[in-house]
């Protein structure tokens, strides 16, 4: 039996990173795990499960935009290198200046990949995004036309292209749909928060556009499993030397309509959509429309937190202008199944999986309990 690999997790305190670390620890999959992040675990709202996992790994605070810091983070105590390098590190806020994305997505990823080449890592996994594909009405495959619909995705695609041409890099690129699950503060969670706000207001919740706007999903547990499965597949396949790209998306083909049905059931509110005519008026001035939407949600949410005596919470119903636009996230996530034998354990978005997110936030004391 071959020895377990050593694993370096970059950006491991974030939502997907903490779930991946817990998956490795709980299943005893690695002989050594080092987690790098600029954010300290003690300040990151880790629940009991994640906190327990982090007690069993080596954590190192590091700024991966700094070349000297990258070299230090990649060096094991005995001077040797890690077998698997998984890169979750990136700027995750929308509508940031391009300079931020250049530094915290492009420069960071390129520096880490070059270090992985220098140290002959057996595999380097780069977390990209499904937002890079052109919205055509059909589910995008890995070789579909790209047309990033937000600035963050532009820089993710820029990284993807350069890494594929980097000599000596044993590369897997993962492009997930909207990732959800326990610990998610973005993605579907702002919509859940809006649902709670409309319950407080006693009003129906209506989003822009129509119910058939696709926001395909993938559970974070399956993202963690897919990364590990694909890494082992890549390393054990001696003939596999070319870069590999895998989309990650469940079989649910989630759209706004199906998500609203779950939110309606969870909060006991009516939900709907503004429709094409009103939405197209909003399109003419998305900045003003987005400001109006956020103004509607932010104050009631703040009131809910005050009523629950919650002084600080990382949760917000704030919707970024880029996320309010009429852009579909529609991915075909079957290639990883047919190529490697991977299977999704969460093939459908369920009401319970969304309730699990809320219940975990309540346990952490950052979501009002008076539901």
Helices and strands as residue ranges (DSSP letters): E 6-10, H 15-26, E 32-37, G 41-43, H 48-54, E 58-61, H 67-74, E 84-87, H 98-101, I 102-107, H 108-118, E 123-127, G 130-132, H 151-164, E 171-176, E 178-180, H 189-201, E 205-207, E 217-219, H 220-236, E 244-248, H 256-267, E 271-273, H 275-284, H 286-307, G 321-324, H 335-340, H 351-364
